[in-house]
Amino acid sequence: MYLGGGVIMKRNIGRHDKMNRVVTGVALMAYAIYADQPMAYAGILPLVTGIIGFCPLYPLFNYKSK
């Protein structure tokens, strides 16, 4: 994925990791809306990283997802 300014993000999330992130993100967002819990809006993070296929913390810790 190419972002402006010469930044290239390589996908570093595997299929199962991606699926888990999207499901967790959707569940947390649904809980945030249903139970009116503002902290559950943190579900946007796993949802977005699952959709775009890139986790910025993985390169930091030199982790490679399968």
NORURGI-V707947 format. One record per pair of residues at least 4 apart in sequence whose ideal C-beta (glycine too) atoms are under 6 Angstrom apart, sorted by the first residue. I is the first residue (numbers start at 1). J is the second residue. D is the distance in whole Angstrom. If there is no record, write none. Layout:
i=(I	I)
j=(J	J)
d=(D	D)
This chain:
i=(1	2	3	9	11	11	12	12	13	13	13	13	13	14	14	17	18	21	21	21	22	24	25	25	25	28	28	29	30	31	31	32	32	32	43	44	46	49	58)
j=(9	8	7	54	53	54	54	58	17	18	53	55	65	65	66	65	50	46	49	50	50	46	43	46	47	40	43	43	34	35	40	37	40	41	47	48	50	55	63)
d=(5	6	4	5	4	6	6	5	5	5	5	6	5	4	5	5	5	4	6	3	4	5	5	4	3	5	3	4	6	5	5	5	3	5	6	6	6	5	5)
